C-alpha cells in the first residue's frame, strides 16, 4: 500500500486545527521544534512512524481510523 505523505501531513494539520491548537502549543507539549511540526504538516516524508503515533495519541485519534481516512 502506498501512503501519500502530503495527505498525511494535511490530515495532521486538520486534526490540530480542529482541536484549536497552535503549532507552538503542540510543539512545546511534545518537545519538538515548531518548524519540524510545520514541515510534517506540509509533507510527512521524513517523519518517523514513532512521531506519527505520538501525534495521533496527542490528538486522541486511533491509528486505524487515521489510516482509513487517508486511504
N, C-alpha and C positions, 0 to 999 in steps of 0.2 A: 504494500500500500504506500502510495506517495503522499507525503504531507506537505501542504502548501505553507511554507514558513511565513509568508506575508499574511495569509489568512489567520494563522495562529496569532501573530502579532496584533492584527486588527481586533481579534476576539478578546485578547488580553486587555487591550485598551478599552474596549467596550465594557468588559467586566469592571474595570477600575472606575470608569466614569459613571456607570450605573449605580455604583455604591457611593458616588460623590467624593471619591478620594483623589487627592492630588498626587502627582509623581513624587513630590518631595516627601509626603506622608508615608507612602508605601515604601519608598527607598529607605527612609530613616528606620521604619519599623523592621524591615528585612535586612538592614545593614548592607545595602548595595548602593552604588552611585546612581543618582537620578539620570545621568546620561546613559548609563547601561540599561536601565529600565526603559527609557525612551527608545533606545536602539532596538530592544526586544519587541517593543510595540510597533515598530516600523517593519522589522524583518527579524524573525526569530532564528535565523540560520545558525548563528554562533551560540545560541542558548543551549546550555546543558539540560538534560532531562530532569535532573535534580532541582534546578532553578525553576523549571516549568511547574513541577509538582509543588514546590514551595509557594509559588504564586497562586496556584489553584487552591491550595489549602488556605492561604491567607484570604482569598476571595470566597472561601467556603463553597467551592464548586467541585463536584465529583468528577474525577478524571474521565470516566467512561462517558458521562454526559457531555463533557467538553469535547471529546474526540468525535462524538456523534454529531455535534453541532458543526464542527469544522469540516466534516467529511462531506 
